[in-house]
Amino acid sequence: MSEFINIALPKGRLGKEVYKAFEAAGYGCNDVLSPDTRKLIFENEENGMRYFWVKPSDVAIYVERGAADIGICGKDILLEYSPDVYELYDLGLGKCRLAVAAKKGFRDRKDYTLRVATKFPSVAMDFYSKKGRDIDIIKLNGSIELAPILNLSDVIVDIVETGTTLKENDLEAIETIVPVSARLIANKAAFTFKKEKINEVINGIKNINGK
C-alpha cells in the first residue's frame, strides 16, 4: 500500500490503551508496545498504518503541522492551545477533569487579586474571566500542588484524576472546570484527502467502544 495514515500516539499509559483499541479494530502493527525496541516509527503496509510515539502535549502540534494525519490528544491540551485541527471523536479513555483546588477550608474573599498556579494559563484565564474575577497567573510546569502549600498561590488549576495527591497534601478540589478525556483529532488537509480511510479507522474504533 503506497499511502499510510500517520498516527501520533501519546507516550504513557493512555497511549498504550489507545493503541490497544486500534489493534483490536484491526489496525495493529508489530513491536509498537515492545519494551525492548528503540524504533521511533512503526509501519504496517498491509493495513496502511504508521504509528509514532510523542510527548502527549506535542501530539496536537504534529497533527496541526501535518506530520501526523491523526492523533490522540487530551481535551485539556485542546482547550489550552486551541490547535487548528478537527476534533473527531471522544474515545472515552483517560477520563479525569480540569479543576480548581486549594487548601482545605479555603474561601475566596474576592477583595484581592487571586493567585492561580497552573500548567494551563489559557484555560484558567478564560474560566476566571467569565466569572469577572481578577487573577494573577503563575505558570508552573510541575508539582503544581506545592504552590498553595508554600503560599506561592491561593489556588491551582490542574488535572484531577482520583484526587489522592490532593488529599495527601491537605488540598481539595473546590470547582470543576471541565471533564477531560482522550480525543481523536485530525489534520484538516489530511482529513480532506484521506477522509475515507480516516473515517474507516474511526468507525472501527467506535465498534470496539460500542458507540
Secondary structure per residue as TSV (DSSP state, phi and psi in degrees):
chain	resnum	aa	ss	phi	psi
A	1	M	-	360.0	129.9
A	2	S	-	-83.9	-28.0
A	3	E	-	-110.8	126.4
A	4	F	-	-101.7	154.4
A	5	I	E	-95.8	117.3
A	6	N	E	-89.9	123.6
A	7	I	E	-121.5	122.0
A	8	A	E	-91.4	116.8
A	9	L	E	-102.4	138.3
A	10	P	E	-76.8	131.0
A	11	K	S	-61.4	148.0
A	12	G	S	110.2	-171.0
A	13	R	H	-60.0	-43.3
A	14	L	H	-61.3	-45.0
A	15	G	H	-59.9	-38.3
A	16	K	H	-65.7	-41.7
A	17	E	H	-61.2	-44.2
A	18	V	H	-64.4	-45.3
A	19	Y	H	-60.1	-40.6
A	20	K	H	-60.5	-33.2
A	21	A	H	-68.3	-41.9
A	22	F	H	-61.0	-44.0
A	23	E	H	-62.4	-44.1
A	24	A	H	-64.3	-27.6
A	25	A	T	-83.4	0.1
A	26	G	T	97.0	17.0
A	27	Y	-	-119.2	38.4
A	28	G	-	-77.4	172.0
A	29	C	-	-155.4	137.8
A	30	N	T	-60.1	142.2
A	31	D	T	72.9	1.2
A	32	V	T	-58.6	-39.3
A	33	L	T	-101.3	10.3
A	34	S	-	-67.9	126.8
A	35	P	S	-74.5	-13.1
A	36	D	S	-96.0	-16.9
A	37	T	-	-75.1	148.3
A	38	R	-	-111.2	7.5
A	39	K	-	-64.9	148.9
A	40	L	S	-103.7	-26.2
A	41	I	E	-128.0	137.6
A	42	F	E	-126.3	126.3
A	43	E	E	-122.5	144.4
A	44	N	E	-130.1	100.8
A	45	E	T	-64.9	-28.1
A	46	E	T	-63.7	-44.5
A	47	N	T	-104.5	1.7
A	48	G	T	72.2	29.7
A	49	M	E	-111.1	139.6
A	50	R	E	-131.2	118.5
A	51	Y	E	-108.5	149.8
A	52	F	E	-151.2	147.8
A	53	W	E	-92.8	135.9
A	54	V	E	-139.6	162.6
A	55	K	-	-57.8	134.5
A	56	P	G	-49.6	-41.5
A	57	S	G	-72.3	-10.5
A	58	D	G	-96.7	-10.4
A	59	V	H	-55.2	-47.8
A	60	A	H	-62.2	-32.0
A	61	I	H	-68.0	-45.5
A	62	Y	H	-59.9	-40.0
A	63	V	H	-73.0	-47.3
A	64	E	H	-59.0	-39.7
A	65	R	T	-83.7	-5.6
A	66	G	T	89.5	2.2
A	67	A	S	-69.1	-28.3
A	68	A	-	-121.6	142.7
A	69	D	S	-78.1	-42.6
A	70	I	E	-137.3	164.1
A	71	G	E	-161.1	170.0
A	72	I	E	-116.1	124.3
A	73	C	E	-140.6	139.9
A	74	G	E	-67.5	146.4
A	75	K	H	-60.1	-29.3
A	76	D	H	-61.4	-40.5
A	77	I	H	-66.3	-41.6
A	78	L	H	-63.6	-39.6
A	79	L	H	-69.5	-37.2
A	80	E	H	-72.7	-42.7
A	81	Y	H	-106.1	-13.0
A	82	S	-	45.8	55.5
A	83	P	-	-66.7	152.6
A	84	D	S	-84.6	75.4
A	85	V	S	-135.9	168.8
A	86	Y	E	-93.3	130.9
A	87	E	E	-96.1	111.0
A	88	L	E	-102.8	-30.4
A	89	Y	E	-160.0	136.2
A	90	D	E	-91.6	111.7
A	91	L	-	-74.7	-15.0
A	92	G	-	72.7	16.5
A	93	L	-	-106.7	160.1
A	94	G	S	62.6	35.9
A	95	K	-	-68.0	132.2
A	96	C	E	-159.8	-156.3
A	97	R	E	-153.8	151.4
A	98	L	E	-89.8	126.9
A	99	A	E	-142.4	161.2
A	100	V	E	-93.8	131.4
A	101	A	E	-131.5	156.2
A	102	A	E	-157.0	176.0
A	103	K	E	-60.7	148.2
A	104	K	T	-59.1	133.9
A	105	G	T	88.7	-0.1
A	106	F	-	-62.8	138.6
A	107	R	-	-131.5	129.6
A	108	D	-	-83.2	111.7
A	109	R	-	-78.6	-22.6
A	110	K	S	66.5	12.8
A	111	D	S	-105.5	16.2
A	112	Y	S	-151.4	168.2
A	113	T	-	-76.6	122.0
A	114	L	E	-75.5	128.6
A	115	R	E	-91.2	122.2
A	116	V	E	-122.0	115.4
A	117	A	E	-94.8	135.5
A	118	T	E	-168.2	157.8
A	119	K	S	-92.5	-2.6
A	120	F	-	-124.8	67.7
A	121	P	H	-62.4	-37.1
A	122	S	H	-66.8	-44.1
A	123	V	H	-62.1	-46.0
A	124	A	H	-63.2	-44.6
A	125	M	H	-63.5	-42.5
A	126	D	H	-64.1	-43.5
A	127	F	H	-61.5	-47.7
A	128	Y	H	-78.7	-27.9
A	129	S	H	-65.9	-33.3
A	130	K	H	-68.0	-22.9
A	131	K	H	-89.5	-9.1
A	132	G	T	72.1	27.3
A	133	R	-	-100.7	127.5
A	134	D	-	-75.3	130.0
A	135	I	E	-135.1	158.5
A	136	D	E	-115.9	111.3
A	137	I	E	-79.9	129.2
A	138	I	E	-115.4	105.5
A	139	K	E	-81.4	119.9
A	140	L	-	-124.0	159.2
A	141	N	S	-112.8	-8.8
A	142	G	S	-167.7	164.8
A	143	S	-	49.0	48.7
A	144	I	T	-59.0	-33.2
A	145	E	T	-61.2	-23.6
A	146	L	H	-66.5	-28.3
A	147	A	H	-56.9	-52.2
A	148	P	H	-72.5	-29.2
A	149	I	H	-63.3	-40.0
A	150	L	T	-94.9	11.7
A	151	N	T	62.7	27.4
A	152	L	S	-76.8	-32.0
A	153	S	-	-140.7	165.6
A	154	D	S	-86.3	-40.7
A	155	V	E	-138.4	169.7
A	156	I	E	-127.0	154.6
A	157	V	E	-119.4	116.6
A	158	D	E	-155.0	171.5
A	159	I	E	-74.2	132.1
A	160	V	E	-122.0	123.1
A	161	E	S	-103.7	-70.6
A	162	T	S	-102.6	-21.0
A	163	G	S	85.5	1.2
A	164	T	H	-62.3	-44.8
A	165	T	H	-61.9	-39.6
A	166	L	H	-61.5	-48.5
A	167	K	H	-61.6	-40.7
A	168	E	H	-67.0	-16.7
A	169	N	T	-114.1	21.3
A	170	D	T	58.0	35.8
A	171	L	E	-114.2	165.5
A	172	E	E	-149.9	148.0
A	173	A	E	-74.7	128.3
A	174	I	E	-110.7	-13.7
A	175	E	E	-162.3	132.9
A	176	T	E	-89.5	130.8
A	177	I	E	-87.5	-50.8
A	178	V	E	-162.9	142.8
A	179	P	E	-67.7	149.5
A	180	V	E	-128.3	140.2
A	181	S	-	-155.5	173.0
A	182	A	E	-78.0	132.8
A	183	R	E	-118.2	142.5
A	184	L	E	-89.1	121.6
A	185	I	E	-117.5	158.8
A	186	A	E	-136.0	146.0
A	187	N	-	-66.5	136.2
A	188	K	H	-64.1	-43.1
A	189	A	H	-66.9	-43.3
A	190	A	H	-61.5	-37.8
A	191	F	H	-67.3	-29.3
A	192	T	H	-70.3	-45.9
A	193	F	H	-89.2	-20.4
A	194	K	S	-122.3	27.6
A	195	K	H	-57.2	-43.8
A	196	E	H	-61.6	-47.1
A	197	K	H	-68.1	-41.6
A	198	I	H	-63.2	-42.5
A	199	N	H	-65.0	-34.3
A	200	E	H	-62.3	-43.5
A	201	V	H	-63.6	-46.7
A	202	I	H	-61.0	-43.4
A	203	N	H	-63.2	-36.1
A	204	G	H	-63.7	-41.4
A	205	I	H	-66.8	-41.1
A	206	K	H	-61.2	-38.8
A	207	N	H	-64.4	-37.0
A	208	I	H	-66.7	-41.1
A	209	N	H	-78.5	-13.3
A	210	G	T	75.5	24.6
A	211	K	-	-155.3	360.0
